[in-house]
Amino acid sequence: MENLKELSLKIYGAMFENKKKVELEEHEYSFQKFSSGVKYLDYFGYRFIEQNRHKKSEWGKKAREGHKIMWVIKGRRYLSQIFDGKYKELKK
């Protein structure tokens, strides 16, 4: 598998260009949507999820202001965030 940063940035790019699918390792994967309209993609145990702009959190506020935010989650752990194209690993 490509490294997580490269993979995340590729998914982020497709997500915020409003593509329906993204090609990863020669296979196409479709974006899904929750009932809230929030887009996400599941890939080998990782979930790449758009920030919900309706949340009352600081991140929700930033999304409403037009920032493009995506989270990378595995299980219940937030691994990284991409904020306006900048990748950041989240360390505990």
Secondary structure, DSSP 8 states (H G I E B T S, - for coil): ---HHHHHHHHHHHHHTT-SEEEETTEEEE-EE-TT--EEEEETTEEEEE--TTSSSHHHHHHHTT--EEEEEETTEEEEEEETTEEEE---
